[in-house]
Amino acid sequence: MKKTILVAALLTVGGSMMAQTTDDPVIMRVNGVPVTRSEFEYSFNKNNADGVLDKKGVEDYVPLFVDFKLKVAEAKALGIDTLQTIRTELEGYKEQMVLPTLVDSDFIEREALKTYENTAQRFAGQDLLTASHILVLMRQDADAAAQAAAKARIDSIYTVLKGGADFAEVAKKCSDDKGSAIRGGELGQFGKGMMIPDFEKAAYALQPGEMSEPVKTTVGWHIIKMTDRHPFEPYDFHHDNIIKFLEQRGIREASANAFIDSLAKQENVDRQVIINRYFDQLIATDTESKFLAQEYYDGTLMYEVSKNYVWDEAAKDEAGMEAFFQANKKQYAWDGKRFRGIIVRGKDDSVVKKAKSLIKGVPEQDWPTTIVKALNNDSVKVVRVEYGLFKQGDNKVIDKQIFKQKGVEFKPLKDYPATLAIGKKLKAPETYRDVKGQVTTDYQNIREKEWVEGLRKKYPVVVMDEVVKTVNQH
């Protein structure tokens, strides 16, 4: 009986696995590692969504995806996935994925209630007030004449208001509190402990619609008009705004971190153990998260291996870039002449003349360092040097002195009035350095292409063409 049950269970599992394979067949194997159709579809659909400029068909996308997986295979072979920096980065990404799923709503509610209670306690049962004011500034150490002038001015304003003048219009014209004056004197809502004591005492003595007589405080004289007052509202009234306030300050992430830390403490393990557990659960139950995590993992390895073993190496290969440039000069032609050299700015003509003599026989790229090192010291700076490649319109000094452009004038620097451009005009780039950005990118691409061709020979790749035909068609 037990054997029959066991066989039935195995058949059930086997049938489930068979169905799973049929529902999501392997579309390719790269270095023996299977890639399912669903993973390929996720990548294909994401990189060919609306708004993507360089869309690819499925047939065109397959070799690009294979190349991506080959780079990942090479990264693993080189042990890049075991580097501590990479492990730390990947652990950080796991945490980013897990935290939103562990938000503790009870924690957030407790913090919201605590925030409300602390605020309510600060108001100590006093009403919330909404008021406007007009201020006449008066220093605390003002002499008798200044005090009399301030008092006369506030009394004059008060008389005008008592005569029926519009409070907001008078505030805009007369109040020394320019921040509130532009709003007609409006201070917004405030409560106990939020204003100067003398001002607060006078404000709380008013009812809605009432206006105070001139009130003296530590900053001067005020006239206060009460707009509204009411008791501090109950928790439910403020709940949504408090939640928004807390979310702007990261309460959701804080709640998840508190949950993780609590579990880690209970189980006496490192918090990463808890994160890994929930991460594994997440990718086991959510397909989108699984493929997103795989994409990030593979992308991190691909970037690291490409950067360290191709891009950086190519960028440092000056001889290789120069040879590549010389072999492909035509594709780097300019649309006009250029000037390659330096702009020397000195405190006088003798400095500029000395600078020019210093660079005889020195490679161009070393001109600035040679001049500055010889003529400037820690306490005295007599010269400034700018090195570059300029086309007409880039720099007025070059336009004036080199391209002889009519009507162009430049203003010499105050401390470095003597100005001279030194270098040569070019009809076309002479070395890769004249078009370094373009050449570097192109050379890196060539080296990467050669590298990938080598990876295709190094690692076996099998693509199931029949499965490729079913992408997005099942």
Secondary structure, DSSP 4 states (H G I P E B T S, - for coil): -HHHHHHHHHHHHHHHHHHHHHHS-EEEEETTEEEEHHHHHHHHHHTTSTT-SS---HHHHHHHHHHHHHHHHHHHHTTGGG-HHHHHHHHHHHHHHHGGGG--HHHHHHHHHHHHHHHHHHHTTPPEEEEEEEEEE--TT--HHHHHHHHHHHHHHHHHHHTT--HHHHHHHH-S-HHHHTTTTEEEEE-TTSS-HHHHHHHHT--TT-BPPPEEETTEEEEEEEEEEEPPPPHHHHHHHHHHHHHHTTHHHHHHHHHHHHHHHHHTS-HHHHHHHHHHHHHHH-HHHHHHHHHHHHHHHHHHHHIIIIIHHHHH-HHHHHHHHHHTGGGG--SS-EEEEEEEEESSHHHHHHHHHHTTTS-GGGHHHHHHHHH--SS---EEEEEEEEETTS-HHHHHHTS--TT------SS--EEEEEEEEESS--SGGGGHHHHHHHHHHHHHHHHHHHHHHHS-EEE-HHHHTTTT--
